Amino acid sequence: MLPLHPHDPPSVGPYRLHARLGEETFTRVYLGSGAEGAPVAVKVARSTHTTDPAFRSAFAQRVLTAREVSGPHVCGVRDADLEGAVPWVAVDRPFGPSLAHLVHEHGPLSADALVPLALALALALTGLHASGRVHGSLWPDGVLLTARSAVLADPGLEWLERDGSERAPHPAFAAPEGGTAPAADVLSWAATLCFAASGVEGPAGLPRVPLQLRGLVDACLKRHPSLRPSAADLVRMLGGESDPGPWPRRVRTAVEAVAARQRSAVDPRAGDRAAGGVPKPPPRRGRRAALLAAGGLVLALVAGSAAAWSRGWSPGGAAEGGGPGEPDAGPVADASCLDGTGYPSPGTAPDGAGAGPIGLAFGPGGDALAVTTGEYGLTVWDWRAGREVARPADAVDTDSEPVFSPTGCTVAAAVPVEYEGVTLPVAVTHTFDLPSGTTARHLGPQIGPEESGGVWSAPPRDAQDTAFGPDGSVLAVALAGGGDMDADSVGLVDPATGEATGSLVPGRTNRVEFVGPDRLAIARTGTISVWDIGTGEEAYTVRGTDSTVFAAVPGRDEVVYGDGERLVWFDYARRAELGSFTLPGFADTGVAVLLDVVVDPERSRVYASWEVPGYASDDDATGSMSHVWDLETGEDLADRDGAVDFRRVAVHPEGEALAAITAGGRVVTVDPETLEPGEPLF
């Protein structure tokens, strides 16, 4: 949405214009409103076409035949002037971003957002085709996301047949046979989903489509139109003619932010009102005072820093309204990381604290919880049911924490592998695709015996840490010391193909975390550096850290890291310390180590834990300490009676729960409000 240009008209027909929405092949599109205040998209013919009889005839025919089109997933024609000097048409325009805008600003959508998107667009095409009409120009800019669902921005007004010629408005999303036919719309539907899953225009994004949708999308991309399913077939395979369901919270938040700006542009008085005129309550999260002081916590932060958290969004999260397999869900719509796992059923159930839990992570939809253990390897749980559903690896490296891809159902962990001629097993990063049961090894930037004729090209190095990019299209594998210390220690891998795409950072690394689509934060002893993975250059460096444990702040050039008896909140782009958190008793031990730091922007919290190595702790012992700082109140919530004492914590993507490894070595789910633990999973 852009401001009106000085040469733009203030109104068209009875509609006042408020902003530019963009340009199409033959029209310029404005955000407007009528006397009743309802928003419309006003499509005004460009001046170069207004005197073209072929254009005017084709435009008029397209608009007139669209007047009877209606449906919950297609914006209908409201008004038009086809005889005036400059033809125009007004179309219903619900508030919200286009799919293209959302993906460009926030990255590709996760599976739990792609499924409702796919069904909504399939329903829209089914309605059009049933009425004898085709759309002809389906592409991401022509898909609108509202707070409730997805809709086509118009009933197909951009495709015009002029002088018998047929031109595809958006070739990357057009069928190879050309023309307008229902099968061409189906291919455009598939290409649009490929873009939504990858950010790549056209069918090239197919490898990024989650497995539960990939087969269906691939069928729609067949070169011969007779091999593609119909739009009605798509609806049936996606669960039938039902409500596509709500967006995941992060998608809805991003959609509502754009809708609020558009609403304010149409009616400046609407800034404090939600849709429908209902007063909007002040947000609970994302607000911080400039200075918070409570119980040893001193946090001085740049004004507006927390509010910007709500603008920083990464794909992932589960749709609200229940778990998989609810009555209205269809065979694809109810797909989750718990359904149809390709790995064998677990054998012996984990045995309490003897399992030796190492790390844990929620899946992108929040339904699955992966836990690495010293005794049982990598385990995957239906945490709501308290049931282990898969055990992809019987052993993991002693320090390996699981990491889920933000899209699909792929989890990574380091697994010990024995190689001939190597005394000790080598910790190698493995990815496990849960639905298909596909396992892949990733050696990072070293050449193993598989690639070099049976021998290592240099002494092998253990995998130290792993991270997925925010859209799941890149995997970073960090290696420990040893071997050639001048060699790069971070390898970049395309997880869809397993191919290496680059490497960074000579020497040893400890922890890695993506801080943006093209930037990777890397912790080594004494420093945290931020590297541009496209150029292979170091962009920023934070010096003086005394722990390799850190957390990146989503959507910000900020990290939280350990420095003696405090955690430091630091803006590495401006080289400014924004605040700090005191760790009471940490410095007194002389040997305490930081275990975990997690930033939760949804609840405006920071979680941290530390321990004294070698301390024989139990559930009531003080061998480890945990903290939960509420950034709105300054309170350390871990001081509450009944709050769990944790060594590791994972935050559910929708805020539904926490998962924690307790001081006594049990895995529990935790009430995020009270911080009280539930029954242990094991």
DOTOR-871079 format. One record per residue (C-alpha): residue in three letters; y, x, z. Coordinates in steps of 0.5 Angstrom, whole numbers, plus 500, padded with zeros to 3 digits. Last residue first. Example, Ala and Ser with C-alpha at 12.3 -4.5 7.8 and 13.67 -1.06 7.14 Angstrom:
<recs>
Ser498527514;Ala491525516;
</recs>
This chain:
<recs>
Phe421518563;Leu425513560;Pro428512567;Glu430505570;Gly437504570;Pro443509572;Glu449507575;Leu456510571;Thr459503573;Glu462502566;Pro458506561;Asp451503565;Val447509564;Thr440510560;Val435515564;Val432521562;Arg429525568;Gly430532570;Gly432532577;Ala440533575;Thr439527570;Ile438528563;Ala443522561;Ala444516556;Leu450512556;Ala450505554;Glu454500549;Gly459504547;Glu458503540;Pro456510538;His452510544;Val455517548;Ala450522550;Val450526557;Arg447532559;Arg446535566;Phe447529570;Asp449526577;Val449518576;Ala454514579;Gly452510585;Asp458511589;Arg464513585;Asp466521584;Ala463521577;Leu469517575;Asp474523576;Glu480518576;Gly486520571;Thr488513570;Glu488513563;Leu484519561;Asp478517565;Trp475523567;Val467524568;His465530572;Ser458532573;Met455538578;Ser449542578;Gly445545583;Thr448540588;Ala441537590;Asp440529591;Asp436528584;Asp433535585;Ser435542584;Ala432549585;Tyr438553583;Gly436558578;Pro442558574;Val448554578;Glu450548574;Trp455545570;Ser457538567;Ala463535563;Tyr464528560;Val471527558;Arg474519557;Ser478515553;Arg473510552;Glu472510545;Pro475517544;Asp469520548;Val469527548;Val463531551;Val462537554;Asp456540557;Leu452546561;Leu458550563;Val455556567;Ala456558575;Val455565577;Gly461566581;Thr459560586;Asp467559588;Ala469559581;Phe466552580;Gly467549586;Pro472544583;Leu472544576;Thr479543574;Phe481539568;Ser487542563;Gly492540558;Leu495540552;Glu495548551;Ala499549544;Arg497554538;Arg500548533;Ala493548529;Tyr489550535;Asp491544539;Phe488546546;Trp485542552;Val482547557;Leu477546562;Arg478549568;Glu475554573;Gly474559568;Asp476557561;Gly471552558;Tyr473548552;Val476542549;Val478542542;Glu484539538;Asp486539531;Arg485531531;Gly480526528;Pro475527533;Val476531539;Ala472537538;Ala467539544;Phe466546547;Val460550550;Thr461558548;Ser464559555;Asp469564557;Thr474562552;Gly480567551;Arg481566544;Val482560539;Thr482562532;Tyr484558526;Ala483558518;Glu477563517;Glu476563510;Gly469561506;Thr474557501;Gly470550501;Ile467551508;Asp474552511;Trp473555518;Val475554525;Ser474559530;Ile472559538;Thr473565541;Gly470569547;Thr463569546;Arg462565540;Ala464558538;Ile464556531;Ala468550529;Leu467547522;Arg472545517;Asp471541510;Pro469534512;Gly473535519;Val472538526;Phe464540524;Glu461543530;Val457549531;Arg455553537;Asn452560539;Thr454565533;Arg452572532;Gly455576526;Pro458575520;Val461568519;Leu460563513;Ser454561508;Gly454557502;Thr450551498;Ala443552500;Glu439547497;Gly435542501;Thr436537496;Ala439531501;Pro440536506;Asp445540502;Val445546506;Leu451551509;Gly448557513;Val452560519;Ser450567521;Asp453571515;Ala450578515;Asp453584518;Met449584524;Asp443585520;Gly437583524;Gly438580531;Gly443575533;Ala443568533;Leu443563527;Ala447557526;Val445552521;Ala450547518;Leu448541514;Val452538509;Ser452531506;Gly452527512;Asp459524512;Pro461527518;Gly458534517;Phe451535520;Ala451540526;Thr445545528;Asp445551533;Gln441557535;Ala436558529;Asp432564531;Arg433571527;Pro428574522;Pro428581521;Ala430582514;Ser428580507;Trp422577511;Val415578507;Gly411573503;Gly414573496;Ser421573498;Glu423565498;Glu417563502;Pro417569506;Gly424568509;Ile431569506;Gln437568511;Pro443564511;Gly440558514;Leu432558515;His432550513;Arg425547514;Ala424540511;Thr420534514;Thr419527511;Gly416522515;Ser419517510;Pro423512515;Leu424518520;Asp427523516;Phe426530520;Thr430536519;His427542521;Thr432548524;Val427554525;Ala426558531;Val421564530;Pro415565533;Leu414572536;Thr410578534;Val412577526;Gly407580521;Glu404573519;Tyr409568521;Glu409563527;Val414557527;Pro418555533;Val422548532;Ala429547532;Ala432540531;Ala435535526;Val434528526;Thr435524519;Cys435516520;Gly441515514;Thr448517515;Pro451520521;Ser445525521;Phe442526528;Val442532532;Pro437534537;Glu438539542;Ser434546542;Asp434551547;Thr427552549;Asp425551541;Val421545540;Ala414543540;Asp410537538;Ala415535532;Pro416528529;Arg414524536;Ala415517534;Val416510537;Glu417512545;Arg418505548;Gly423504554;Ala425497550;Arg432498550;Trp431506549;Asp427505542;Trp425512543;Val424518539;Thr421525541;Leu422532539;Gly417537543;Tyr412534548;Glu413539554;Gly419543553;Thr423536551;Thr428534546;Val430527546;Ala432522540;Leu435515542;Ala434510537;Asp438503536;Gly445506536;Gly446506529;Pro448513528;Gly442515532;Phe443517539;Ala442524542;Leu439528547;Gly437535550;Ile433539554;Pro428534557;Gly422538561;Ala417533561;Gly415535568;Ala420530570;Gly417524568;Asp410525564;Pro411523557;Ala406519554;Thr400522551;Gly400520544;Pro406518540;Ser405514533;Pro405518527;Tyr411520523;Gly413515517;Thr417511522;Gly417503519;Asp423501523;Leu426504529;Cys431508525;Ser434501523;Ala432496517;Asp434489519;Ala438488513;Val433490509;Pro427485510;Gly432480512;Ala436479518;Asp438471521;Pro432471526;Glu434478529;Gly430484527;Pro434489529;Gly439489535;Gly444484537;Gly451482535;Glu455488534;Ala453492528;Ala451499530;Gly455505529;Gly456511524;Pro462514520;Ser467518523;Trp474515525;Gly480518527;Arg486513527;Ser483511534;Trp484518537;Ala491518535;Ala493513541;Ala490519545;Ser495524542;Gly501519542;Ala505524547;Val503531547;Leu498532553;Ala499534560;Leu493533564;Val492535571;Leu486533575;Gly485536582;Gly484529585;Ala489525581;Ala494527576;Leu496525569;Leu502527566;Ala504524559;Ala501518560;Arg495516556;Arg493510551;Gly487510546;Arg483505550;Arg485498553;Pro489496547;Pro494491549;Pro492484548;Lys493481541;Pro497474541;Val493469537;Gly497467531;Gly491466526;Ala490474526;Ala493478532;Arg500477534;Asp504483536;Gly506486529;Ala507479526;Arg514479527;Pro515483521;Asp512478517;Val509481510;Ala510488512;Ser507487519;Arg501483516;Gln500489511;Arg500494517;Ala496490522;Ala491489516;Val490497515;Ala489498523;Glu484492523;Val480495517;Ala479502521;Thr477498527;Arg472494524;Val469500521;Arg469503528;Arg466497531;Pro460496526;Trp462491521;Pro460484522;Gly454480519;Pro452479512;Asp452471513;Ser446468510;Glu444467503;Gly437471503;Gly435478506;Leu437483502;Met432483497;Arg433475496;Val441477495;Leu439482490;Asp434478486;Ala440473485;Ala444479483;Ser439480477;Pro434486478;Arg435491473;Leu430493468;Ser433488462;Pro439492463;His436499460;Arg439505463;Lys436503470;Leu442504476;Cys440497479;Ala433500481;Asp436506484;Val440501488;Leu434498491;Gly430504492;Arg436507496;Leu437502500;Gln432503506;Leu433510504;Pro440511506;Val444512500;Arg447520499;Pro442521494;Leu445516489;Gly452519490;Ala452521482;Pro451513480;Gly459513480;Glu464516484;Val463521490;Gly465518497;Ser457518499;Ala455512501;Ala461508499;Phe461511492;Cys453510491;Leu455502493;Thr460502488;Ala455505483;Ala450499485;Trp454494484;Ser457497477;Leu449496475;Val449489477;Asp455487474;Ala452490467;Ala446486468;Pro451480469;Ala454481462;Thr460484459;Gly460490454;Gly458497455;Glu451499454;Pro452505459;Ala454500465;Ala461501468;Phe462505474;Ala464511472;Pro468508466;His473504470;Pro476499465;Ala471499461;Arg473497454;Glu471492449;Ser474491442;Gly474484439;Asp482484438;Arg482484445;Glu477483450;Leu480483457;Trp476486464;Glu482486469;Leu481479471;Gly474479474;Pro474474480;Asp479478484;Ala479482490;Leu472482491;Val470480498;Ala467484504;Ser466482511;Arg470479517;Ala475484519;Thr477484511;Leu474489507;Leu477489499;Val473491493;Gly477492487;Asp478499488;Pro471501490;Trp469498483;Leu467492479;Ser470491473;Gly466486468;His466480473;Val461476469;Arg462468469;Gly457462468;Ser458459474;Ala451462477;His454469475;Leu460468479;Gly456466485;Thr451471485;Leu456476484;Ala460474490;Leu453474494;Ala451481492;Leu458484494;Ala457481501;Leu450483501;Ala451490499;Leu457491504;Pro453488510;Val448493508;Leu453499507;Ala456498514;Asp449499518;Ala447505513;Ser453509515;Leu460509510;Pro463515507;Gly469518509;His475516513;Glu481516509;His478516502;Val472511504;Leu477506507;His482507501;Ala476506496;Leu473500500;Ser480497499;Pro484496506;Gly485489509;Phe489483509;Pro486477505;Arg489477498;Asp489470495;Val490471487;Ala497470484;Val498471476;Trp503474472;Pro505473465;Val512477463;Ala516473458;Gly513466461;Glu508463458;Leu502465463;Asp505463469;Ala500463475;Asp498460481;Arg492461487;Val486464483;Gly481466488;Cys479472492;Val471472492;His466473498;Pro467466501;Gly467462494;Ser471460489;Val471460481;Glu475454478;Arg481458476;Ala477463473;Thr477460466;Leu484460466;Val486467468;Arg481470463;Gln484466457;Ala491467459;Phe490475459;Ala486475453;Ser491471449;Arg497475452;Phe493481451;Ala492479443;Pro499477443;Asp502484445;Thr509483447;Thr508483455;His503489454;Thr508495455;Ser512491460;Arg506491465;Ala503484466;Val504482474;Lys499481478;Val501478485;Ala496479491;Val497474496;Pro499473503;Ala500466506;Gly507465509;Glu507458507;Ala513459502;Gly509464499;Ser507471500;Gly507478496;Leu503484496;Tyr504487489;Val499489483;Arg502492477;Thr498490471;Phe494492464;Thr489497467;Glu490496474;Glu496499479;Gly497499486;Leu498495492;Arg506495492;Ala510492497;His513486500;Leu514481494;Arg516474495;Tyr512469491;Pro515463488;Gly515466481;Val515473482;Ser520476488;Pro524482490;Pro523485483;Asp521492482;His526497480;Pro528500487;His520501488;Leu517497493;Pro514501499;Leu507503498;Met500500500;
</recs>
